[in-house]
């Protein structure tokens, strides 16, 4: 019997050709693993076109709604904790931040002295095909949608992983360098400090701290999803090897860090729907980060609170 991930990969293209299919993933545990098909709206027409089994594995249909990059959803919602959209110095994880041409998203955290968030927050949704930001661009805290102005500049764009409009994406990530180390804090609002890193796992209980919905908790339902994500009204990108959780975020929460209940870092929030939330895997975030234009060795330690938590290979563009 073919492995379930191989079966998923071999049938993804055909499944995405069915109108309304938003994603394909894997759920359950061996020997009851199943292929999960995410659909915008579960209609009789969709049910009739999606097979009940694939390569001997059961197929589960999940009504997910349409996935969207959270901080590009309109209108941007008010924060449940207004202090998160104010000017904070030092600025902690979980507060408003953005590129000077973007509305507002979430400052995920500070790692190795750099601010971690999304490309669509810090780099203006830059793609390989259409770069829309450059290293050195001003980063504001709070973001422009939260009344941030150039007087609120806290950092400059350091680097980002360009998004692909035609290929498969692994991450939506960007980094910014604070103008001064004392302007930011490694603390995450409502959660404290990152304690280490963890691999995301099915049914893991998780939490995040974001600009809009503050601290929320949920659980992981998929760790191998391929999904389509809307970036505005006319652009849809495809992401693979993503983590799907129960609904934990809303517009403006993009960039939040996904932590387990012991504050171990496993993911980076970037998108979602009214039903579910989507995270990049932290391993993919670190492995694909170019850190241009810095000349950093291929193997570098990650420091959190002065403690080496892991080593990752960083690619060079």
MOTA-V872949 format. One record per residue. N is the residue number from 1. RES is the residue in three letters. PHI is phi as a letter, one per 20 degrees, with the letter a starting at -180 (* if undefined). D_FIRST is the distance of its C-alpha to the first C-alpha in whole Angstrom. Layout:
BEGIN
N:RES:PHI:D_FIRST + N:RES:PHI:D_FIRST
END
This chain:
BEGIN
1:UNK:*:0 + 2:UNK:f:4 + 3:UNK:f:6 + 4:UNK:f:9 + 5:UNK:f:12 + 6:UNK:f:10 + 7:UNK:f:10 + 8:UNK:f:13 + 9:UNK:f:15 + 10:UNK:f:14 + 11:UNK:d:15 + 12:UNK:g:18 + 13:UNK:g:21 + 14:UNK:f:20 + 15:UNK:f:20 + 16:UNK:f:23 + 17:UNK:f:25 + 18:UNK:f:25 + 19:UNK:g:29 + 20:UNK:n:29 + 21:UNK:f:26 + 22:UNK:d:27 + 23:UNK:a:23 + 24:UNK:c:20 + 25:UNK:b:18 + 26:UNK:c:16 + 27:UNK:c:17 + 28:UNK:m:17 + 29:UNK:c:16 + 30:UNK:g:13 + 31:UNK:e:12 + 32:UNK:d:14 + 33:UNK:f:13 + 34:UNK:b:13 + 35:UNK:e:14 + 36:UNK:d:18 + 37:UNK:d:20 + 38:UNK:e:24 + 39:UNK:c:27 + 40:UNK:g:30 + 41:UNK:c:31 + 42:UNK:e:29 + 43:UNK:d:31 + 44:UNK:g:30 + 45:UNK:f:30 + 46:UNK:f:27 + 47:UNK:g:25 + 48:UNK:f:25 + 49:UNK:e:24 + 50:UNK:e:21 + 51:UNK:f:18 + 52:UNK:e:17 + 53:UNK:c:13 + 54:UNK:c:11 + 55:UNK:l:7 + 56:UNK:n:8 + 57:UNK:e:10 + 58:UNK:f:13 + 59:UNK:d:16 + 60:UNK:d:19 + 61:UNK:e:22 + 62:UNK:c:25 + 63:UNK:f:28 + 64:UNK:d:29 + 65:UNK:m:32 + 66:UNK:e:33 + 67:UNK:f:32 + 68:UNK:c:35 + 69:UNK:f:37 + 70:UNK:f:39 + 71:UNK:e:42 + 72:UNK:d:42 + 73:UNK:f:42 + 74:UNK:d:45 + 75:UNK:e:48 + 76:UNK:f:47 + 77:UNK:e:47 + 78:UNK:f:50 + 79:UNK:f:49 + 80:UNK:f:49 + 81:UNK:c:51 + 82:UNK:g:54 + 83:UNK:f:54 + 84:UNK:f:51 + 85:UNK:d:52 + 86:UNK:e:56 + 87:UNK:f:57 + 88:UNK:c:55 + 89:UNK:c:57 + 90:UNK:f:55 + 91:UNK:e:52 + 92:UNK:e:49 + 93:UNK:f:45 + 94:UNK:n:45 + 95:UNK:d:48 + 96:UNK:f:49 + 97:UNK:b:48 + 98:UNK:a:48 + 99:UNK:g:49 + 100:UNK:f:52 + 101:UNK:d:51 + 102:UNK:d:48 + 103:UNK:f:49 + 104:UNK:a:48 + 105:UNK:b:44 + 106:UNK:d:44 + 107:UNK:f:45 + 108:UNK:f:42 + 109:UNK:a:43 + 110:UNK:d:45 + 111:UNK:c:43 + 112:UNK:l:45 + 113:UNK:n:48 + 114:UNK:d:46 + 115:UNK:e:45 + 116:UNK:d:41 + 117:UNK:b:41 + 118:UNK:e:39 + 119:UNK:g:40 + 120:UNK:f:41 + 121:UNK:e:43 + 122:UNK:e:45 + 123:UNK:c:44 + 124:UNK:m:45 + 125:UNK:l:41 + 126:UNK:f:42 + 127:UNK:d:39 + 128:UNK:g:39 + 129:UNK:f:40 + 130:UNK:b:43 + 131:UNK:f:44 + 132:UNK:c:46 + 133:UNK:b:47 + 134:UNK:c:49 + 135:UNK:g:49 + 136:UNK:n:52 + 137:UNK:f:52 + 138:UNK:f:53 + 139:UNK:d:51 + 140:UNK:d:53 + 141:UNK:c:53 + 142:UNK:f:53 + 143:UNK:f:51 + 144:UNK:g:53 + 145:UNK:f:52 + 146:UNK:d:54 + 147:UNK:m:57 + 148:UNK:f:56 + 149:UNK:c:59 + 150:UNK:f:59 + 151:UNK:f:61 + 152:UNK:d:58 + 153:UNK:f:56 + 154:UNK:d:54 + 155:UNK:b:52 + 156:UNK:c:51 + 157:UNK:f:48 + 158:UNK:e:47 + 159:UNK:a:43 + 160:UNK:b:40 + 161:UNK:e:37 + 162:UNK:f:38 + 163:UNK:e:35 + 164:UNK:d:34 + 165:UNK:e:34 + 166:UNK:d:32 + 167:UNK:d:29 + 168:UNK:e:27 + 169:UNK:d:29 + 170:UNK:d:28 + 171:UNK:b:31 + 172:UNK:c:35 + 173:UNK:b:37 + 174:UNK:b:40 + 175:UNK:c:43 + 176:UNK:c:47 + 177:UNK:d:49 + 178:UNK:g:52 + 179:UNK:f:56 + 180:UNK:b:56 + 181:UNK:g:54 + 182:UNK:f:56 + 183:UNK:e:55 + 184:UNK:c:52 + 185:UNK:c:51 + 186:UNK:f:47 + 187:UNK:f:47 + 188:UNK:d:45 + 189:UNK:g:47 + 190:UNK:n:47 + 191:UNK:c:44 + 192:UNK:n:46 + 193:UNK:d:44 + 194:UNK:f:41 + 195:UNK:d:40 + 196:UNK:r:37 + 197:UNK:c:34 + 198:UNK:b:30 + 199:UNK:e:27 + 200:UNK:f:26 + 201:UNK:c:24 + 202:UNK:g:23 + 203:UNK:m:25 + 204:UNK:f:28 + 205:UNK:f:31 + 206:UNK:c:33 + 207:UNK:b:36 + 208:UNK:b:38 + 209:UNK:c:42 + 210:UNK:c:43 + 211:UNK:g:46 + 212:UNK:e:45 + 213:UNK:d:44 + 214:UNK:l:45 + 215:UNK:e:43 + 216:UNK:c:40 + 217:UNK:c:37 + 218:UNK:a:33 + 219:UNK:b:30 + 220:UNK:e:27 + 221:UNK:d:24 + 222:UNK:b:22 + 223:UNK:c:21 + 224:UNK:b:19 + 225:UNK:e:21 + 226:UNK:d:22 + 227:UNK:c:25 + 228:UNK:e:28 + 229:UNK:c:32 + 230:UNK:e:35 + 231:UNK:d:38 + 232:UNK:n:41 + 233:UNK:e:41 + 234:UNK:c:40 + 235:UNK:c:38 + 236:UNK:c:34 + 237:UNK:d:32 + 238:UNK:d:28 + 239:UNK:c:27 + 240:UNK:c:23 + 241:UNK:l:22 + 242:UNK:d:25 + 243:UNK:d:25 + 244:UNK:d:26 + 245:UNK:c:28 + 246:UNK:f:31 + 247:UNK:f:34 + 248:UNK:c:36 + 249:UNK:b:38 + 250:UNK:c:40 + 251:UNK:g:42 + 252:UNK:o:44 + 253:UNK:e:41 + 254:UNK:g:39 + 255:UNK:o:39 + 256:UNK:f:39 + 257:UNK:e:37 + 258:UNK:e:34 + 259:UNK:c:35 + 260:UNK:e:34 + 261:UNK:f:36 + 262:UNK:d:38 + 263:UNK:m:38 + 264:UNK:e:36 + 265:UNK:e:35 + 266:UNK:c:31 + 267:UNK:b:31 + 268:UNK:c:34 + 269:UNK:f:34 + 270:UNK:b:35 + 271:UNK:b:34 + 272:UNK:r:33 + 273:UNK:c:34 + 274:UNK:f:36 + 275:UNK:d:33 + 276:UNK:c:31 + 277:UNK:c:32 + 278:UNK:c:30 + 279:UNK:c:30 + 280:UNK:f:29 + 281:UNK:f:28 + 282:UNK:f:31 + 283:UNK:f:29 + 284:UNK:f:29 + 285:UNK:g:33 + 286:UNK:f:34 + 287:UNK:f:32 + 288:UNK:d:33 + 289:UNK:e:36 + 290:UNK:f:39 + 291:UNK:l:42 + 292:UNK:f:44 + 293:UNK:e:47 + 294:UNK:f:47 + 295:UNK:e:46 + 296:UNK:d:44 + 297:UNK:g:42 + 298:UNK:f:39 + 299:UNK:d:38 + 300:UNK:c:40 + 301:UNK:e:41 + 302:UNK:e:40 + 303:UNK:d:43 + 304:UNK:c:44 + 305:UNK:m:47 + 306:UNK:m:48 + 307:UNK:d:45 + 308:UNK:f:42 + 309:UNK:d:39 + 310:UNK:a:36 + 311:UNK:c:36 + 312:UNK:c:34 + 313:UNK:e:34 + 314:UNK:d:36 + 315:UNK:f:36 + 316:UNK:c:39 + 317:UNK:f:39
END
